[in-house]
Amino acid sequence: MRLSEIIKRRRSVRKFKSDPISKDLLEKIMDLATWAPSAMNRQDWHFVILQGSQKDDFLKISTTAFEHFKPVLEKNFKDKPKIIEGMKIFFETYGNAPVIIMAYAGKLPTGQDDVWSVSLAVQNLMLSAYEEGLGTVWTDGVVFTKEKEINDLIGIKDRKLVCVIPIGYPAEEPKAPPRREGRIQWIGF
Ligand SMILES: Cc1cc2nc3c(=O)[nH]c(=O)nc-3n(C[C@H](O)[C@H](O)[C@H](O)COP(=O)(O)O)c2cc1C
């Protein structure tokens, strides 16, 4: 597959088959993630890959995160209970993904969280996963409400959790959302 096809065909996947992913394949994808550019070439990102009982413990935390969003969702999706139910199930299960990846930022010399470099690495990760027939989705709703609990579970201190990425063989084929117009401004052409 050409890179342009990979970029256009990758979709956010929120339902996964239970098939396990081999450690070799995960290692290949994580290696490609780390070939992203990084601020001052510090490569200061940190990934935690969860499977098994610690993944289940993460899901317990994620389940409680839904309660935070429920009132807002009930207001915004008054006539669409199925959407709310779907989100509830996703928070509880993360689409039954066999593996969940936590992406942490490093620090810049200024002390700022380097959320940018890790985000580029995550894009590499998601595109590489797609090339290998795997699905992923960037999630951060759980980060906004439960970052401390997740970090305590994993034993991480002093790093910003940027996103949580379930990964697995897709059990759905989401449609591509159309591109929005007017987002690119040309000057001097
Ligand atoms: C910064 C960011 C935050 C996102 N947060 C969530 C999230 O919390 N939960 C979720 O299911 N999807 C999340 N997404 C995925 C988007 O909903 C998805 O990328 C978008 O709908 C476009 O679909 P596509 O990835 O299939 O092109 C997020 C994506 C980005 C880039």
The ligand as an SDF file (V2000), in Angstrom:
LIG
                    3D

 31 33  0  0  0  0  0  0  0  0999 V2000
   -7.1210   15.1340   19.6990 C   0  0  0  0  0  0  0  0  0  0  0  0
   -8.1270   14.0270   19.4080 C   0  0  0  0  0  0  0  0  0  0  0  0
   -8.9910   13.6210   20.4040 C   0  0  0  0  0  0  0  0  0  0  0  0
   -9.8630   12.5470   20.1820 C   0  0  0  0  0  0  0  0  0  0  0  0
  -10.5970   12.0610   21.2330 N   0  0  0  0  0  0  0  0  0  0  0  0
  -11.3910   10.9870   21.0440 C   0  0  0  0  0  0  0  0  0  0  0  0
  -12.0340   10.3640   22.1410 C   0  0  0  0  0  0  0  0  0  0  0  0
  -11.8860   10.7640   23.3100 O   0  0  0  0  0  0  0  0  0  0  0  0
  -12.8260    9.2950   21.8950 N   0  0  0  0  0  0  0  0  0  0  0  0
  -12.9910    8.7880   20.6310 C   0  0  0  0  0  0  0  0  0  0  0  0
  -13.7150    7.8090   20.4700 O   0  0  0  0  0  0  0  0  0  0  0  0
  -12.3800    9.3380   19.5660 N   0  0  0  0  0  0  0  0  0  0  0  0
  -11.5600   10.4040   19.7310 C   0  0  0  0  0  0  0  0  0  0  0  0
  -10.8560   10.9330   18.6820 N   0  0  0  0  0  0  0  0  0  0  0  0
  -11.0140   10.3650   17.3240 C   0  0  0  0  0  0  0  0  0  0  0  0
  -11.8400   11.2980   16.4360 C   0  0  0  0  0  0  0  0  0  0  0  0
  -13.1820   11.2600   16.8350 O   0  0  0  0  0  0  0  0  0  0  0  0
  -11.6680   10.8820   14.9600 C   0  0  0  0  0  0  0  0  0  0  0  0
  -10.3160   11.0090   14.5820 O   0  0  0  0  0  0  0  0  0  0  0  0
  -12.5280   11.7250   14.0320 C   0  0  0  0  0  0  0  0  0  0  0  0
  -13.8990   11.5010   14.2590 O   0  0  0  0  0  0  0  0  0  0  0  0
  -12.2260   11.4670   12.5470 C   0  0  0  0  0  0  0  0  0  0  0  0
  -12.4020   10.0880   12.2320 O   0  0  0  0  0  0  0  0  0  0  0  0
  -11.2180    9.2260   11.5740 P   0  0  0  0  0  0  0  0  0  0  0  0
  -10.0910    9.1500   12.5680 O   0  0  0  0  0  0  0  0  0  0  0  0
  -11.8220    7.8940   11.2520 O   0  0  0  0  0  0  0  0  0  0  0  0
  -10.7890    9.9660   10.3330 O   0  0  0  0  0  0  0  0  0  0  0  0
   -9.9540   11.9630   18.8920 C   0  0  0  0  0  0  0  0  0  0  0  0
   -9.0800   12.3960   17.8750 C   0  0  0  0  0  0  0  0  0  0  0  0
   -8.1640   13.3900   18.1430 C   0  0  0  0  0  0  0  0  0  0  0  0
   -7.1910   13.7980   17.0550 C   0  0  0  0  0  0  0  0  0  0  0  0
  1  2  1  0
  2  3  1  0
  2 30  2  0
  3  4  2  0
  4  5  1  0
  4 28  1  0
  5  6  2  0
  6  7  1  0
  6 13  1  0
  7  8  2  0
  7  9  1  0
  9 10  1  0
 10 11  2  0
 10 12  1  0
 12 13  2  0
 13 14  1  0
 14 15  1  0
 14 28  1  0
 15 16  1  0
 16 17  1  0
 16 18  1  0
 18 19  1  0
 18 20  1  0
 20 21  1  0
 20 22  1  0
 22 23  1  0
 23 24  1  0
 24 25  2  0
 24 26  1  0
 24 27  1  0
 28 29  2  0
 29 30  1  0
 30 31  1  0
M  END
$$$$
